[in-house]
């Protein structure tokens, strides 16, 4: 039986990944900050699907939290076959409205943690010549959108580069780039969503289903919805200056997820 480790597993896309992977029979390592929620999630998934679910309380905005997850990924006696780097958050406000300390925390979670956890997982996967890593990014990676978009652009570029370097190793990597997903993401950040049209919202379970299908197909970047694929195609044809103006109206740290 294979094991999947999911960061940010108790809500949103992380919870959707946990539900889907448990239903498919994977053992799980569930990672989030709140022990009580993790234990409730592990019990529910075990009772419903009969899988083993380990909980690991870790705050990826801290050195201690990152080291705890690195340690679990480096455990050769209990290997992880699939890593889902999903933990993340958004900041409300434009550049200079958001404290620099909050921006740096975002970079630690979105970039440093992703780099270190990917490295910790990829090395033993390469030795076994099998394994997969999904790094959750966003369609915000493809438009000018402040620190959030820049961090997610880094995730996409990093994932594509590592995927090339490990192409013949048996290790697959993919950046998952959803648009606006109905989760707790925006509420936790204090972001209003009333101006976002209904047609732009995606279902978390469907995003995960499409993303895992793209992983099986060997894609290194997944935009899991035809509407957003069309929008991102249009974005590539739109002058960057115009994109920046459109993006700024939504707030530069505000991003789809």
N, C-alpha and C positions, 0 to 999 in steps of 0.2 A: 504494500500500500504506500502511495506517495504522500509526501508531507508538503503543505503550503504554509508559508509565513506571510501574514498580512498585517501591515502597519495601519493604524487608524481604523481598526476593524469594527468598532462598535457603532458606527453611524455611516450614513451615506453610501458611497461606492464601496468602502471597505466592508460594510455589513452585507452589501449585495454580493461582493466577491465571496465572503464567508458562506453565505447561504448557497450560492451556486456550487462552490467547490465541495462543501459538505454533502450536498445532494448527489454529487458525482462520486462520493466515496473517499475523498481525500482526508487524511488526518490534518489537523490545523494547529498552527501556533498563532494565537490571537494577541496582537500588540496594540495597546492604547494606554492612556494615562490613568484611567479610573479602574481600579481593581474590581470594585463591586459590579460595574457594568460588564467587565470582561467575564467575570464568573457567571453572571446571569446569561450572557451570550453563549458561553461554552456549555453550560448545562442544557440550554434550549437546543443547541445544535446536536449535542450528544443524544438527547432524548428523542429528537425527531429523526435523526439519520443514523444513529448508532456508530458515530465516528469518534475518534479520540481528539479532544481539543485541549491543548495546553494554553495557559494564560501567562502573559509576560507584561507586567506593568512597567512602562517606560515612557518618559517624556523626551522626545527626539529633539527638543530645543535645548537639552542639557547634555553635557559630556557623559555623565553617568548613564543617561538613558540610551544614548547611541552605543556606548560600550556594552551595555547589557544585551542589546540586540545583536551586535557584532559577535559577542560570545556565543549566543545561541546559533547563529549562522555558521560559526566555525567549529561546531560540535560534530566531529566526524563520525561519532558513534550513532548519532541521530540526525542524519543528513536532511537538509531542506531541498526539495526538488523544484519548488516554485516559490519565488519571492515576489510579492506584490508591494511595491513602495507606494503606498497610497496616502500616508499622513500628510496633511497640509492645511492651510488656512488662508484667509484673506484679511487685509486691513482696510478699514473704511476711511476714505479720504484721498485727496490728491497728494502728490509729492510736496514735502515740507509741512503738510498738515499732519502727517503720520510721524511720530517720533522715530529718530534714527535707530534707537534700540529695538523698536518693533520691526523695522525693516531688516535689521541684522538677524533677529530671531527667525524671520521668514527665510532668509538665505540659509541659515543653519539647518532648518527643517527641510526646505525644498531642494537645496543643493548639497551642502556638506553631508547630511544624513544619507541622501540618495547615493552620493559617491561612495561613502564608506560602507554602507550596507550592500550595495552592488558589488563592491570589491570583495567583501567578506563572503558573499554567496558565490560569486563567479569562480573563485579559486578552487574550492572543492568540487564544484560542478565540472570545471574543466578537467580535473583529475579523474572524475568518474565518466567524463565524456557525455554527460547528459544533464539537462536542467534548463530552466527558463526564468527570466526576470521581466516583470511588467512594471515599468515606471509610469505612474499616473501623472500626466501633464495636463494640457488644456488647449483649446483652440485659441485662448489668449496668447499662446506662444507665437502666433503668427501675425499679431497686430501690435502696434505700440501701446502698451498698457502698464507703464510704470514698473515697479519692482516685481509685482506678481507676474506680469507677462514676461518680464526679463528672466525671472527665475524658471518659469516653465519653458521658455525658449532654450535655456541652458539644459534642462532635462531632456528635451528633444534632441539637441545637438550631441549631448553626452551619450545618450542611448544609441543614436545612429553610429557614432564613432566607435563605441565599444562593440556594437554588433558586427561592424566590419572587421575589427581586430580579432574577434572570436569566431569568425564565420565558419571555420573548419574544425572547431573544437567540440561541437555537439551542444554548445550553450546558445540558447536563443534569447534575444532581447527585443523588447518592443516598448515604444512610448505610446501610451493610450491618451488620446486628445479629445475628450468630450467637450460639448458646449455646455449650456446651462442645464443642470441636472436637479431634479426635485429632491433635495436632501436638506440637512440642517446647516449646510455650509454657509449660506448667506445670512441666515438668522443668527448664527453664532458670531458672525462678524458685524452684526448690527446694520446690515445692508438692506435697504428697501428693494423690493422686486416688482413693485406695482407697474413700472414702466416697461417691463419685459413682456413682449407678446406671448400668448399661450403657445403658439406654434414653435417657439424657440426652446420650450422646455422638453427635456428628455427623461425617460424613466430609467432609474438606476439599474434595475435588473436587466433591461434590454441593452443598456450600454455595456454591462459586463458580458452578456451573451455574445454581443457582436465583437467585443474586444478579444474574448477567448477564441472565437472563431478565426479572427485575423491572426492571432498568435499561432494557431495550428497551420494557417496558410503560409506562415513564414514572413509576415510583414513586419517591418521595423517601426513603422508609424501607423497607428490606427485612428482614423476619424470615424467614430462608429454611428454615423447617421447620414443618409443621402443629403439632407437639407444642409448640414454643416459642411459636407464635402463640397457642395455647390458654393456655399458662402466663402469657404477658404480658397476655392479656385478663383472666385471673383476678387478676393482680397489680394491675390498674387498679381492681378492685372490693374489694381487700383494704386495710384501714386501714394508713396509712403506719407507724404505731407497731408493728403486728404484722409488717409486712415487714422493718422494721429489726431486730427480734428474730431473725427467721429468717436474715437475711443475716449478722448478727454471728457466728452459729455457724460460718460458713464462713471467717471472717477478713475484715476489712473491705477489705483491699487485694487480696483474692483474687477473680478474676472469670472468667466464661466467655470463651473465645476459640477 
